[in-house]
Amino acid sequence: AELYKKYLRFKQNIDVDLDDNLKWCPKPGCINYVKKNGKNKKVVCECGQEVCFRCGQVWHEGVKCENAGDKDAGQWAEDQGDV
């Protein structure tokens, strides 16, 4: 039974990775995925995390996808005392 559960989880991982209408939730520790919702870029995971479906990152209102990660990296560095 345990091996079968692992197989199902592995298959789900592949299915999500290959489906353009699905993306993994970026929240650490969350194992859920989000589904594309029409033309809406903002989707909400079952865990409550708001996700940008275009880039798969945490929702970033008013910030371009290519710049969204920079803000997170800057905040992380600041939190670490490196800035």
Residue frames relative to the residue before (quaternion, step in Angstrom):
aa qw qx qy qz dx dy dz
A 1.0000 0.0000 0.0000 0.0000 0.00 0.00 0.00
E 0.6547 0.5167 -0.3165 0.4519 3.61 0.97 -0.82
L 0.6426 0.5210 -0.3157 0.4648 3.57 0.98 -0.83
Y 0.6448 0.5182 -0.3171 0.4638 3.58 0.99 -0.81
K 0.6262 0.5292 -0.3331 0.4657 3.61 1.03 -0.76
K 0.6409 0.5152 -0.3156 0.4736 3.57 1.02 -0.83
Y 0.6293 0.5328 -0.3247 0.4633 3.57 1.01 -0.84
L 0.6677 0.5032 -0.3072 0.4545 3.60 0.87 -0.93
R 0.6497 0.5056 -0.3140 0.4730 3.59 1.00 -0.82
F 0.6413 0.5216 -0.3143 0.4668 3.58 0.98 -0.85
K 0.6537 0.5068 -0.3029 0.4734 3.58 0.96 -0.89
Q 0.6376 0.5202 -0.3288 0.4634 3.60 0.98 -0.82
N 0.6182 0.5484 -0.3410 0.4482 3.59 0.99 -0.82
I 0.6767 0.4827 -0.2890 0.4750 3.57 0.89 -0.93
D 0.6471 0.5342 -0.3191 0.4405 3.58 0.93 -0.93
V 0.6724 0.4808 -0.3008 0.4757 3.60 0.91 -0.88
D 0.6650 0.5170 -0.3086 0.4418 3.59 0.89 -0.89
L 0.7338 0.4272 -0.2367 0.4723 3.61 1.03 -0.71
D 0.6558 0.5171 -0.3078 0.4559 3.62 1.22 -0.30
D 0.3737 -0.7564 0.4965 0.2043 3.60 -0.57 1.15
N 0.6637 0.5003 -0.3029 0.4663 3.60 1.24 -0.29
L 0.6995 0.3911 -0.2546 0.5412 3.59 1.32 0.14
K 0.0046 0.7696 -0.6385 -0.0048 3.58 -1.16 0.66
W 0.5125 -0.6305 0.4864 0.3214 3.56 -1.16 0.64
C 0.5056 -0.6131 0.5104 0.3286 3.55 -1.15 0.65
P 0.3844 -0.7566 0.4822 0.2173 3.62 -0.85 0.93
K 0.4842 0.6757 -0.4414 0.3379 3.62 1.24 -0.12
P 0.4868 -0.6703 0.4691 0.3061 3.61 -0.75 0.99
G 0.8050 0.2680 -0.2212 0.4808 3.55 -0.92 0.95
C 0.6057 0.5413 -0.3635 0.4561 3.60 1.23 -0.29
I 0.1916 -0.7998 0.5615 0.0915 3.59 -0.90 0.93
N 0.4901 0.6713 -0.4188 0.3658 3.57 1.29 0.30
Y 0.2602 -0.7203 0.6115 0.1988 3.51 -1.36 0.13
V 0.3444 -0.7136 0.5711 0.2142 3.56 -1.30 0.43
K 0.3331 -0.7272 0.5691 0.1909 3.53 -1.25 0.57
K 0.5648 -0.5813 0.4702 0.3493 3.52 -1.16 0.71
N 0.1487 -0.7917 0.5906 0.0478 3.54 -0.99 0.91
G 0.7778 -0.2873 0.1521 0.5380 3.57 0.24 1.28
K 0.7664 -0.3088 0.2550 0.5023 3.56 -0.88 -0.99
N 0.4323 0.6982 -0.4659 0.3295 3.59 1.27 0.04
K 0.3214 -0.7395 0.5586 0.1946 3.55 -0.88 0.95
K 0.6973 0.4389 -0.2615 0.5027 3.59 1.14 -0.62
V 0.0372 0.7710 -0.6328 0.0618 3.55 -0.79 1.12
V 0.2923 -0.7590 0.5587 0.1623 3.57 -1.19 0.52
C 0.3920 -0.7182 0.5368 0.2058 3.55 -0.89 1.04
E 0.6597 -0.4950 0.3923 0.4072 3.57 -1.28 0.35
C 0.6588 0.5130 -0.3060 0.4573 3.59 1.12 -0.64
G 0.5927 -0.5901 0.3540 0.4185 3.59 1.28 -0.18
Q 0.5103 0.6551 -0.4168 0.3698 3.59 1.26 -0.22
E 0.3050 -0.7183 0.5954 0.1911 3.57 -0.92 0.94
V 0.1027 -0.8197 0.5631 -0.0184 3.55 -0.81 1.11
C 0.3599 -0.6747 0.5942 0.2494 3.57 -1.12 0.71
F 0.3270 -0.7778 0.4965 0.2038 3.58 -0.43 1.16
R 0.5735 0.6114 -0.3817 0.3893 3.59 1.11 -0.55
C 0.8256 0.1910 -0.0792 0.5250 3.59 0.82 -0.99
G 0.4699 -0.7073 0.4215 0.3182 3.61 1.24 -0.26
Q 0.5435 0.6080 -0.4057 0.4128 3.58 1.27 0.14
V 0.6801 -0.4030 0.3805 0.4799 3.57 -1.33 0.00
W 0.6029 -0.5914 0.3932 0.3635 3.59 -1.01 0.88
H 0.0700 -0.8077 0.5846 -0.0315 3.56 -0.89 1.03
E 0.2079 -0.8241 0.5218 0.0735 3.54 0.34 1.33
G 0.8631 0.1164 -0.0997 0.4812 3.57 -0.83 1.04
V 0.6608 0.4447 -0.3115 0.5182 3.60 1.26 0.13
K 0.4764 -0.6719 0.4852 0.2935 3.58 -0.88 0.95
C 0.6376 -0.5615 0.3733 0.3726 3.55 -1.10 0.75
E 0.6891 0.4959 -0.2973 0.4368 3.59 0.86 -0.91
N 0.7050 0.4257 -0.2656 0.5012 3.61 1.22 -0.34
A 0.4974 0.6964 -0.4140 0.3101 3.59 1.22 -0.36
G 0.6695 0.5053 -0.3005 0.4540 3.60 0.92 -0.84
D 0.5954 0.5832 -0.3610 0.4185 3.57 1.12 -0.68
K 0.6348 0.5288 -0.3222 0.4621 3.56 1.01 -0.86
D 0.6637 0.5036 -0.3015 0.4637 3.57 0.94 -0.92
A 0.6550 0.5038 -0.3133 0.4679 3.58 0.96 -0.85
G 0.6486 0.5187 -0.3124 0.4612 3.57 1.01 -0.82
Q 0.6495 0.5037 -0.3095 0.4782 3.56 1.01 -0.84
W 0.6327 0.5283 -0.3311 0.4593 3.57 0.99 -0.82
A 0.6648 0.5014 -0.3065 0.4612 3.58 0.89 -0.96
E 0.6391 0.5232 -0.3197 0.4644 3.56 1.03 -0.83
D 0.6463 0.5245 -0.3052 0.4626 3.57 1.00 -0.87
Q 0.6878 0.4766 -0.2676 0.4777 3.57 1.13 -0.69
G 0.4787 -0.6826 0.4226 0.3553 3.55 1.30 -0.22
D 0.4726 0.6982 -0.4215 0.3340 3.58 1.27 0.37
V 0.7088 0.4203 -0.2593 0.5037 3.61 1.22 -0.20
